[in-house]
Amino acid sequence: MSVRKTEDINLKQKEFYETKKKNLATKTWFALRNGILRKVRKDIGVEKQIHQLHLKWCGDLSNKKVLDLGCYEGNSLSMHLALNSKAYIAIDLSEKGISHLRNRLKNIEHANAYAVDFLSEEFTEKDFDLIYAYGVLHHFKDVERLIRRLKEKLNTNGTIISNDPLQTSLPIKLIRTIYRPFQSDKDWEWPFSKKVYYQFENAFKIKERRGMLAKTKWFFIVNFLPLSAEKKLGIGKKWHREDWEKSRDSDSYMFQCMHLTMLMQKKS
């Protein structure tokens, strides 16, 4: 993809997140993904487990320079990263989002927030020890260019914490294929394919990974069974534990998941 086309897409993306205007198809998918699935994730403890895992992966930040990439007005770890790091920089395409975050950071001397394109030459900061990219990397269609940029910005042995949707299980791939032509944000929503995953695997050392919503994505069906709420929840938690553990070491199982979080390290 040309630099000019990428810049044009990023301008459209910026406008979208400034206004939050969604067409009917996008609203429908958003309601499904962030309504039903978010409730499932919360009920069985997925969100809490991801949060705790990311805290563990961050480790001691006291001597680290951190980039909070594509964080809008701040994610669940933004303030933790800002308060505990040696230097913290947050960036997003949206000035609206960044202005909110900037206000929250105003009393932290070593923290700054900028509305800037990660791929643009305007963003000159580098030598980051950690890049936190929660729900961000799948917004880049040109994965090779993204990977080059990530490597340029990382310090020696620097790490990346990511969390992105997968489009590798057949049911989800079929749903997304039907939905994609109608979605408002189709130009910058690129859930990871197997090819994309292996691009990251070849470019970085994947120190740890966890997949979510493989078997557990069918948990909503359990709600129709004549079982107690406690029994249903027990089934959901059991399925999630299986997804969480098996996706760590098995590629075939990981590719059944809907989401993937990774701790990646720059190769020496």
C-alpha contacts under 8 A as a table, 3 or more apart, distances in Angstrom:
res1	aa1	res2	aa2	distance
1	M	5	K	6.66
1	M	6	T	6.77
1	M	142	D	6.27
2	S	5	K	5.26
2	S	6	T	6.29
3	V	6	T	5.14
3	V	7	E	6.18
4	R	7	E	5.10
4	R	8	D	6.23
5	K	8	D	5.04
5	K	9	I	6.25
6	T	9	I	5.15
6	T	10	N	6.21
7	E	10	N	5.05
7	E	11	L	6.27
8	D	11	L	5.13
8	D	12	K	6.45
9	I	12	K	5.10
9	I	13	Q	6.13
9	I	187	D	6.68
9	I	188	W	7.14
10	N	13	Q	4.83
10	N	14	K	6.01
10	N	93	L	7.57
10	N	117	D	7.57
10	N	188	W	7.93
11	L	14	K	5.04
11	L	15	E	6.32
12	K	15	E	5.14
12	K	16	F	6.17
13	Q	16	F	5.00
13	Q	17	Y	6.31
13	Q	93	L	7.73
13	Q	185	D	7.38
13	Q	188	W	7.06
14	K	17	Y	5.38
14	K	18	E	6.13
14	K	93	L	5.28
14	K	94	S	5.42
15	E	18	E	5.05
15	E	19	T	6.22
15	E	94	S	7.75
16	F	19	T	5.41
16	F	20	K	5.38
16	F	21	K	6.21
16	F	185	D	7.72
17	Y	20	K	4.97
17	Y	21	K	7.85
17	Y	94	S	6.44
18	E	94	S	5.97
18	E	95	E	7.66
18	E	96	K	6.18
18	E	97	G	7.62
22	K	25	A	7.91
22	K	26	T	5.63
22	K	27	K	5.90
22	K	183	Q	7.96
22	K	184	S	5.86
23	N	26	T	5.35
23	N	27	K	6.14
23	N	183	Q	6.94
23	N	184	S	6.01
24	L	27	K	5.05
24	L	28	T	6.06
25	A	28	T	5.12
25	A	29	W	6.30
25	A	179	Y	7.05
25	A	182	F	5.89
25	A	183	Q	5.61
25	A	184	S	7.82
26	T	29	W	5.26
26	T	30	F	5.92
26	T	182	F	7.37
26	T	183	Q	4.85
26	T	184	S	6.00
26	T	185	D	7.76
27	K	30	F	4.97
27	K	31	A	6.01
28	T	31	A	5.16
28	T	32	L	6.34
29	W	32	L	5.04
29	W	33	R	5.98
30	F	33	R	5.14
30	F	34	N	5.59
30	F	35	G	7.41
31	A	34	N	5.36
31	A	35	G	4.94
31	A	36	I	7.33
32	L	35	G	5.18
32	L	36	I	5.38
32	L	37	L	6.59
33	R	36	I	6.25
33	R	37	L	5.18
33	R	38	R	6.63
34	N	37	L	5.86
34	N	38	R	4.95
34	N	39	K	7.77
35	G	38	R	5.38
35	G	39	K	6.18
36	I	39	K	5.29
36	I	40	V	6.36
37	L	40	V	4.99
37	L	41	R	6.10
37	L	217	K	7.65
38	R	41	R	4.97
38	R	42	K	6.05
39	K	42	K	5.08
39	K	43	D	5.94
40	V	43	D	5.18
40	V	44	I	6.22
40	V	219	F	7.50
40	V	220	F	7.69
41	R	44	I	5.61
41	R	45	G	5.97
41	R	46	V	4.79
41	R	47	E	5.94
42	K	45	G	5.09
42	K	46	V	6.00
42	K	47	E	5.77
42	K	48	K	7.49
43	D	46	V	7.83
43	D	233	L	7.52
44	I	233	L	6.68
44	I	236	G	6.17
44	I	237	K	5.26
44	I	240	H	7.51
45	G	48	K	5.38
45	G	49	Q	6.16
45	G	237	K	7.67
46	V	49	Q	5.12
46	V	50	I	6.19
46	V	212	M	7.81
46	V	240	H	7.65
47	E	50	I	5.23
47	E	51	H	6.22
48	K	51	H	5.10
48	K	52	Q	6.23
49	Q	52	Q	5.15
49	Q	53	L	6.06
50	I	53	L	5.03
50	I	54	H	6.10
51	H	54	H	5.25
51	H	55	L	6.29
51	H	76	S	7.77
51	H	77	L	7.85
52	Q	55	L	5.10
52	Q	56	K	6.30
53	L	56	K	5.05
53	L	57	W	6.18
54	H	57	W	4.91
54	H	58	C	6.06
54	H	161	I	7.30
55	L	58	C	5.13
55	L	59	G	6.48
56	K	59	G	5.31
57	W	161	I	7.61
57	W	263	L	7.02
58	C	61	L	6.76
58	C	130	L	7.79
60	D	63	N	7.56
61	L	64	K	5.04
61	L	65	K	7.91
61	L	81	L	7.46
61	L	84	N	5.70
61	L	85	S	4.56
61	L	86	K	6.82
62	S	84	N	5.78
62	S	85	S	4.76
62	S	86	K	5.19
63	N	85	S	6.45
63	N	86	K	5.07
64	K	85	S	5.56
64	K	86	K	5.20
64	K	87	A	6.63
64	K	128	F	7.49
64	K	129	D	5.50
64	K	130	L	7.10
65	K	85	S	6.44
65	K	86	K	5.69
65	K	87	A	4.59
65	K	88	Y	5.95
65	K	127	D	7.48
65	K	128	F	5.07
65	K	129	D	5.28
65	K	130	L	6.58
66	V	81	L	7.21
66	V	85	S	6.77
66	V	86	K	7.90
66	V	87	A	6.13
66	V	88	Y	4.84
66	V	89	I	6.25
66	V	128	F	5.65
66	V	129	D	6.07
66	V	130	L	4.89
66	V	131	I	5.90
66	V	132	Y	7.43
67	L	88	Y	6.08
67	L	89	I	4.99
67	L	90	A	5.77
67	L	91	I	7.63
67	L	128	F	6.51
67	L	130	L	6.31
67	L	131	I	4.73
67	L	132	Y	6.14
68	D	71	C	6.10
68	D	78	S	6.98
68	D	88	Y	7.47
68	D	89	I	6.15
68	D	90	A	4.49
68	D	91	I	6.40
68	D	131	I	6.10
68	D	132	Y	4.98
68	D	133	A	6.46
69	L	90	A	6.07
69	L	91	I	5.46
69	L	92	D	6.61
69	L	118	F	7.82
69	L	131	I	6.72
69	L	132	Y	5.97
69	L	133	A	5.13
69	L	134	Y	7.63
69	L	136	V	7.20
70	G	90	A	7.54
70	G	91	I	5.67
70	G	92	D	4.36
70	G	93	L	7.12
70	G	133	A	6.78
70	G	134	Y	7.72
70	G	136	V	5.96
71	C	74	G	5.05
71	C	75	N	5.88
71	C	78	S	7.76
71	C	90	A	6.82
71	C	91	I	6.61
71	C	92	D	5.93
71	C	133	A	7.65
71	C	134	Y	7.35
72	Y	75	N	7.60
72	Y	91	I	7.56
72	Y	92	D	5.45
72	Y	93	L	7.64
72	Y	94	S	6.46
72	Y	97	G	4.63
72	Y	98	I	5.79
72	Y	101	L	7.67
73	E	96	K	7.89
73	E	97	G	4.22
73	E	98	I	5.25
73	E	99	S	7.36
73	E	100	H	5.51
73	E	101	L	4.67
74	G	77	L	7.68
74	G	78	S	5.37
74	G	79	M	7.64
74	G	97	G	7.90
74	G	98	I	7.98
74	G	101	L	5.91
75	N	78	S	5.31
75	N	134	Y	7.70
76	S	79	M	7.58
77	L	80	H	5.19
77	L	81	L	6.09
78	S	81	L	5.19
78	S	82	A	6.13
79	M	82	A	4.92
79	M	83	L	5.91
79	M	105	L	7.93
80	H	83	L	5.31
80	H	84	N	6.01
81	L	84	N	5.52
81	L	85	S	5.77
81	L	88	Y	6.96
82	A	85	S	5.79
82	A	87	A	7.43
82	A	88	Y	5.32
82	A	89	I	7.95
82	A	105	L	7.68
82	A	108	I	7.50
82	A	110	H	7.85
82	A	111	A	5.95
83	L	108	I	7.06
85	S	88	Y	6.26
86	K	110	H	6.94
87	A	110	H	5.12
87	A	111	A	6.12
88	Y	110	H	6.25
88	Y	111	A	4.62
88	Y	112	N	6.36
89	I	111	A	5.85
89	I	112	N	4.96
89	I	113	A	5.60
89	I	114	Y	7.69
90	A	98	I	7.94
90	A	111	A	7.98
90	A	112	N	6.32
90	A	113	A	4.49
90	A	114	Y	6.29
91	I	98	I	7.17
91	I	113	A	5.71
91	I	114	Y	4.93
91	I	115	A	5.63
91	I	116	V	6.10
91	I	117	D	7.71
91	I	118	F	7.49
92	D	95	E	7.43
92	D	97	G	7.55
92	D	98	I	6.51
92	D	114	Y	6.78
92	D	115	A	5.11
92	D	116	V	5.91
92	D	117	D	6.85
92	D	118	F	7.86
93	L	115	A	5.18
93	L	116	V	5.35
93	L	117	D	5.71
94	S	97	G	5.31
94	S	98	I	6.19
94	S	115	A	5.81
94	S	116	V	7.96
95	E	98	I	5.04
95	E	99	S	5.86
95	E	114	Y	7.69
95	E	115	A	5.06
96	K	99	S	5.37
96	K	100	H	6.75
97	G	100	H	5.44
97	G	101	L	6.57
98	I	101	L	4.99
98	I	102	R	5.87
98	I	113	A	6.23
98	I	114	Y	6.36
98	I	115	A	6.07
99	S	102	R	4.97
99	S	103	N	6.30
99	S	113	A	7.89
100	H	103	N	5.32
100	H	104	R	6.67
101	L	104	R	5.07
101	L	105	L	6.32
101	L	113	A	7.04
102	R	105	L	5.06
102	R	106	K	6.14
102	R	112	N	6.83
102	R	113	A	5.53
103	N	106	K	5.30
104	R	107	N	7.67
105	L	108	I	5.44
105	L	111	A	6.36
105	L	112	N	7.08
106	K	109	E	7.39
106	K	111	A	7.93
108	I	111	A	5.53
116	V	120	S	7.60
116	V	122	E	7.22
116	V	123	F	6.60
117	D	120	S	5.26
117	D	122	E	7.62
117	D	123	F	6.93
118	F	123	F	6.21
119	L	123	F	7.42
119	L	146	L	7.48
119	L	149	R	6.83
120	S	123	F	5.87
121	E	124	T	6.46
125	E	153	K	7.34
126	K	152	E	7.22
126	K	153	K	4.44
126	K	154	L	6.52
126	K	155	N	7.49
127	D	153	K	5.56
127	D	154	L	5.08
127	D	155	N	4.22
127	D	156	T	7.83
128	F	131	I	6.71
128	F	153	K	6.07
128	F	154	L	4.72
128	F	155	N	5.15
128	F	158	G	6.61
129	D	154	L	6.13
129	D	155	N	5.37
129	D	156	T	7.76
129	D	157	N	7.57
129	D	158	G	4.43
129	D	159	T	6.24
130	L	154	L	7.25
130	L	158	G	5.73
130	L	159	T	4.92
130	L	160	I	5.71
130	L	161	I	7.65
131	I	154	L	7.58
131	I	158	G	7.99
131	I	159	T	6.38
131	I	160	I	4.73
131	I	161	I	6.43
132	Y	160	I	5.89
132	Y	161	I	5.02
132	Y	162	S	6.49
133	A	136	V	5.37
133	A	137	L	6.67
133	A	160	I	7.13
133	A	161	I	5.92
133	A	162	S	4.84
133	A	163	N	6.87
134	Y	137	L	7.91
134	Y	161	I	7.35
134	Y	162	S	5.34
134	Y	163	N	5.01
134	Y	164	D	7.17
135	G	138	H	7.02
135	G	162	S	6.92
135	G	163	N	5.14
135	G	164	D	4.92
135	G	165	P	7.67
136	V	139	H	5.69
136	V	140	F	7.98
136	V	162	S	7.55
136	V	163	N	7.49
136	V	164	D	6.93
137	L	140	F	5.97
137	L	162	S	7.23
137	L	163	N	7.96
137	L	164	D	6.83
138	H	141	K	7.33
138	H	164	D	6.18
138	H	165	P	7.32
138	H	188	W	7.73
138	H	189	E	6.23
138	H	190	W	4.99
138	H	191	P	5.32
138	H	192	F	6.35
139	H	188	W	4.74
139	H	189	E	5.02
139	H	190	W	5.80
139	H	191	P	7.92
140	F	143	V	6.15
140	F	146	L	6.83
140	F	188	W	6.23
140	F	189	E	7.57
140	F	190	W	6.89
141	K	188	W	6.67
141	K	189	E	7.87
141	K	190	W	6.21
142	D	145	R	5.55
142	D	146	L	6.34
143	V	146	L	4.92
143	V	147	I	6.06
143	V	196	V	7.19
143	V	199	Q	7.86
144	E	147	I	5.19
144	E	148	R	6.27
144	E	199	Q	7.86
145	R	148	R	5.13
145	R	149	R	6.20
146	L	149	R	5.10
146	L	150	L	6.14
147	I	150	L	5.05
147	I	151	K	6.20
147	I	200	F	7.47
147	I	203	A	7.30
148	R	151	K	5.22
148	R	152	E	6.23
149	R	152	E	4.99
149	R	153	K	6.26
150	L	153	K	5.23
150	L	154	L	6.20
151	K	154	L	5.29
151	K	266	K	6.76
154	L	157	N	7.67
154	L	158	G	5.22
154	L	159	T	7.32
154	L	266	K	7.22
155	N	158	G	4.85
156	T	266	K	6.83
156	T	267	K	7.95
156	T	268	S	6.74
157	N	265	Q	5.95
157	N	266	K	4.99
157	N	267	K	6.38
157	N	268	S	6.39
158	G	265	Q	5.75
158	G	266	K	5.53
159	T	263	L	6.88
159	T	264	M	5.44
159	T	265	Q	4.26
159	T	266	K	6.18
160	I	262	M	7.75
160	I	263	L	5.77
160	I	264	M	5.03
160	I	265	Q	6.29
161	I	261	T	7.31
161	I	262	M	5.74
161	I	263	L	4.77
161	I	264	M	6.47
162	S	260	L	7.99
162	S	261	T	5.36
162	S	262	M	5.27
162	S	263	L	6.72
163	N	259	H	7.13
163	N	260	L	5.66
163	N	261	T	4.12
163	N	262	M	6.56
164	D	191	P	6.96
164	D	192	F	7.35
164	D	259	H	5.64
164	D	260	L	5.53
164	D	261	T	6.44
165	P	191	P	5.06
165	P	192	F	6.34
165	P	258	M	5.66
165	P	259	H	4.22
165	P	260	L	6.22
166	L	169	S	7.82
166	L	191	P	5.01
166	L	192	F	4.63
166	L	193	S	6.34
166	L	255	F	7.41
166	L	257	C	6.78
166	L	258	M	4.99
166	L	259	H	5.22
166	L	260	L	6.63
167	Q	170	L	8.00
167	Q	172	I	6.28
167	Q	173	K	5.34
167	Q	176	R	7.92
167	Q	191	P	5.41
167	Q	192	F	5.62
167	Q	193	S	5.39
167	Q	258	M	6.81
168	T	172	I	7.35
168	T	173	K	6.35
168	T	192	F	7.40
168	T	193	S	5.61
168	T	194	K	6.35
168	T	255	F	5.21
168	T	256	Q	6.38
168	T	257	C	7.50
168	T	258	M	7.71
169	S	172	I	5.64
169	S	173	K	6.07
169	S	255	F	5.96
169	S	256	Q	4.62
169	S	257	C	6.67
169	S	258	M	7.38
170	L	173	K	5.02
170	L	174	L	6.12
170	L	256	Q	8.00
171	P	174	L	5.27
171	P	175	I	6.31
172	I	175	I	5.08
172	I	176	R	6.04
172	I	258	M	7.48
173	K	176	R	5.20
173	K	177	T	5.99
174	L	177	T	5.06
174	L	178	I	6.36
175	I	178	I	5.34
175	I	179	Y	6.17
176	R	179	Y	4.94
176	R	180	R	5.51
177	T	180	R	5.42
177	T	181	P	7.60
178	I	181	P	7.04
179	Y	182	F	5.79
179	Y	183	Q	6.53
180	R	183	Q	5.34
180	R	186	K	6.14
181	P	186	K	7.15
182	F	186	K	7.85
183	Q	186	K	5.49
185	D	188	W	5.93
185	D	189	E	6.14
186	K	189	E	5.24
186	K	190	W	7.74
192	F	195	K	7.79
192	F	196	V	5.58
192	F	197	Y	6.26
193	S	196	V	5.18
193	S	197	Y	6.33
194	K	197	Y	5.13
194	K	198	Y	6.31
194	K	255	F	7.43
195	K	198	Y	5.26
195	K	199	Q	6.26
196	V	199	Q	4.96
196	V	200	F	6.55
197	Y	200	F	5.34
197	Y	201	E	6.24
198	Y	201	E	4.69
198	Y	202	N	5.96
199	Q	202	N	5.25
199	Q	203	A	6.20
200	F	203	A	5.04
200	F	204	F	5.89
201	E	204	F	5.52
201	E	205	K	6.47
201	E	206	I	6.26
202	N	205	K	7.57
203	A	266	K	7.76
203	A	267	K	7.56
204	F	264	M	5.89
204	F	265	Q	5.57
204	F	266	K	5.23
204	F	267	K	5.73
205	K	264	M	5.49
205	K	265	Q	5.05
205	K	266	K	6.42
205	K	267	K	6.16
206	I	209	R	7.08
206	I	262	M	6.87
206	I	263	L	5.95
206	I	264	M	4.43
206	I	265	Q	6.40
207	K	262	M	7.73
207	K	263	L	5.59
207	K	264	M	5.70
207	K	265	Q	6.87
208	E	248	R	7.05
208	E	262	M	5.92
208	E	263	L	5.29
208	E	264	M	7.31
209	R	247	S	7.52
209	R	248	R	5.41
209	R	260	L	7.11
209	R	261	T	5.65
209	R	262	M	4.32
209	R	263	L	6.25
210	R	244	W	5.66
210	R	245	E	7.32
210	R	247	S	5.68
210	R	248	R	5.13
210	R	254	M	7.78
210	R	260	L	5.86
210	R	261	T	5.44
210	R	262	M	6.60
211	G	214	A	7.55
211	G	243	D	6.33
211	G	244	W	5.68
211	G	247	S	5.18
211	G	248	R	7.03
211	G	254	M	5.62
211	G	257	C	5.71
211	G	258	M	7.45
211	G	259	H	5.70
211	G	260	L	4.46
211	G	261	T	6.42
212	M	216	T	7.56
212	M	240	H	7.04
212	M	243	D	5.87
212	M	244	W	6.13
212	M	247	S	7.94
212	M	257	C	5.38
212	M	258	M	6.12
212	M	259	H	5.19
212	M	260	L	6.33
213	L	216	T	4.60
213	L	217	K	4.58
213	L	240	H	6.99
213	L	243	D	6.76
213	L	256	Q	7.99
213	L	257	C	5.04
213	L	258	M	5.30
213	L	259	H	6.67
214	A	217	K	5.67
214	A	218	W	8.00
214	A	243	D	5.89
214	A	253	Y	7.66
214	A	254	M	7.59
214	A	256	Q	5.02
214	A	257	C	3.86
214	A	258	M	6.27
215	K	218	W	6.02
215	K	219	F	7.60
215	K	239	W	6.00
215	K	240	H	7.37
215	K	243	D	6.64
215	K	256	Q	7.84
215	K	257	C	7.65
216	T	219	F	5.14
216	T	236	G	6.30
216	T	239	W	5.39
216	T	240	H	5.65
216	T	243	D	7.33
217	K	220	F	7.32
217	K	258	M	7.67
218	W	221	I	5.83
218	W	222	V	7.59
219	F	222	V	5.31
219	F	223	N	7.25
219	F	236	G	6.04
220	F	223	N	5.44
220	F	224	F	7.62
221	I	224	F	5.65
221	I	225	L	7.39
222	V	225	L	5.34
222	V	232	K	6.37
223	N	227	L	8.00
223	N	232	K	6.84
227	L	231	K	6.15
227	L	232	K	6.37
228	S	231	K	5.16
228	S	232	K	6.28
229	A	232	K	5.13
229	A	233	L	6.12
230	E	233	L	5.16
230	E	234	G	6.16
231	K	234	G	5.03
231	K	235	I	6.40
232	K	235	I	5.19
232	K	236	G	6.39
233	L	236	G	5.04
233	L	237	K	6.18
234	G	237	K	5.22
234	G	238	K	6.12
235	I	238	K	5.12
235	I	239	W	6.20
236	G	239	W	5.20
236	G	240	H	6.16
237	K	240	H	5.02
237	K	241	R	6.18
238	K	241	R	5.23
238	K	242	E	6.41
239	W	242	E	5.13
239	W	243	D	6.27
240	H	243	D	4.98
240	H	244	W	5.96
241	R	244	W	5.03
241	R	245	E	6.11
242	E	245	E	5.39
242	E	246	K	5.86
243	D	246	K	5.52
243	D	247	S	5.80
243	D	253	Y	7.73
243	D	254	M	7.81
243	D	257	C	7.56
244	W	247	S	5.76
244	W	248	R	6.83
245	E	248	R	5.56
245	E	249	D	7.71
246	K	249	D	6.01
246	K	250	S	5.94
246	K	253	Y	6.41
246	K	254	M	7.35
247	S	250	S	5.31
247	S	251	D	6.72
247	S	253	Y	5.37
247	S	254	M	4.24
247	S	257	C	7.94
248	R	254	M	7.26
250	S	253	Y	5.31
250	S	254	M	6.11
251	D	254	M	4.97
251	D	255	F	6.15
252	S	255	F	5.33
252	S	256	Q	6.90
253	Y	256	Q	5.33
253	Y	257	C	7.19
254	M	257	C	5.43
254	M	260	L	7.80
255	F	258	M	7.89
257	C	260	L	7.25
